[in-house]
Amino acid sequence: MNNQHNMTPQNVNIADNSHHFAEQLTHWQALSPWSIITYIFSTLKGILSNGFAVIPLVYTGWKQGFDAQWFIMAVGALIILVSIAATIEWRKFRFRLNGEQLEVKRGLFFTKKDEIPLSKIQNIRFEQPFYFKPLSLGTLIIETAGSKNDEAQLAALDTLQAQTLKRLLLNLKRTSHTLNESIESGENKDTESVTHTQSLIEDDLAENDSKPIVRKSFRDLLLFGFYHNNFIWFAVIAGPIAGQIDMEKIFDSPLAKQFWLWIETQTHQNIGLQSLFFILGALCLYGLFSLISIIAAVLKYYPYKLDRHDDTLQRSGGIISHQQDALAIKRVQLIHAQQPALARLFKRWTLYFKQVKGQEVEQKTKQHMLIPSVQPSEVEAILTAMPKLSGGASALPNKYTQIHINWFTRRALIPLAIAILISIIGGLNGRNLHFFETTWLITSVIIGLMYLRYKHWGYVLQDKVIWQHTGLLGRQWKRIAFDKVQHVKITQTQGQKRARLAYVEVGLASGSVVFPYIPAHIADQIVSRSLHSVSRNSQNWI
């Protein structure tokens, strides 16, 4: 059996190099000395990311005469210790492909060896930080199901080698079985198994094997950064520092007095106009904080590309640090469509592909592989481009069935009862009218928010999937495929039994999804459809 391939000389050379590297992987391999840089940066990043609480302390100490010399010496000693540890880590780190598993060993005094079955690999992420781009090096990060930390991080790999290893791991049993055959064949390179291995690598290198799913423009990412503004984290860090500032001096400054005088002149002490100025000021402040979020979104995701390579999703992007994330479509446990309040004005959604809990491919943000700035009309086309997706393709529902009104009435009684009790106590103590107005205003707001929450909580039951709709000011859709359900828990109080209602908790590998106060017969359908789907699916749920 002869396989014919029309390959350019460059592609033939790439295929030969890839095949040669694939054979080398059967023996213990060391990382490049450049990986020391990665260990140093990752360690320092971990120290800094967990040291935000030290910022106010350092700032306060500096203002009170902090000794800069000792600080510089401490930082220098820390960098030296981290560099020594990184060098030792590089010297003792080895990896290889052994049959159906990837083996990694490391350690100085105690050798730690990890044996990672290829079939259990959850995510494979390729990163190319800015300091590796000129050297054409990158880092391959491998995660497995059920582990909260990265199982293996292969730093400073040649880009071609990293992509070759990535493709071998993604092809799982098929590639590893073919690789074993080529190893057993010894020096005979003309056998059919070796030819098939070369054919497989060549096909993986071909560009037309990668089918585009979605692209996001620079404008889309600007919009995504604007409505996904996480300025609260900046406020948490800046709050203690702002507390060190004497606000009274700022408000008493000539500039501040002139500003307030100008506002009073423009508004003529009109409360409505002053409120408008306040809202405009809040929007300007939000826009200022949004600049941080917008810049972060562009640097991390531009140019955003999501492609399908065989049965694997591959996301790439990033300006300073280029990233390539890979996720097998069959491992997607749940699809989460999120629309923050501000995004409703632009009619944009963010799609998250949720995997096993703790295995988020977007690093430590506790988010999952995402598609930013998605229009409602794009959702069905995106899911259609994933033929092995559990539950098949479907558009976002236009409407949903609300949960029972009892969910709201039972919860609204609590703040109502508290307000009545406070009013009685206030009346006995001779409180003024302002006390009662404030009490009932707060109670009305709480009950109003509860009602808004109730109005947005609902479900859509379909043949292969069930959708959950929730929200307050924003909206969220969660799509659960029945063949991914691990357990269904049904709870009924005496009142729910009389009303023929149920509290349903659907358990997935990515977490639980709750449907409160739904009809009992809908709960029974969820159970029966889940059992029916799982019984017909002979493949592993993960």
VENUR-V726054 format. One record per helix or strand of 2 or more residues. SS is the DSSP state (hx for helix, st for strand). FROM is the first residue (numbers start at 1). TO is the last residue. If there is no record, write none. Layout:
ss->[SS,SS]
from->[FROM,FROM]
to->[TO,TO]
This chain:
ss->[hx,hx,hx,hx,st,st,st,hx,st,hx,st,st,hx,hx,hx,hx,st,hx,hx,hx,hx,hx,st,st,st,hx,st,hx,st,hx,st,hx,st,hx,hx,st,st,st,hx,st,hx,st,st,hx]
from->[9,35,52,68,94,101,112,118,121,130,137,152,159,172,192,207,210,218,231,247,254,271,304,312,322,329,334,343,348,363,369,376,401,406,433,458,465,475,482,487,494,501,511,520]
to->[24,49,63,92,98,106,117,120,128,133,144,158,170,184,205,209,216,227,242,251,267,301,309,317,328,331,339,346,354,365,375,384,402,428,455,461,471,481,484,491,499,508,519,536]
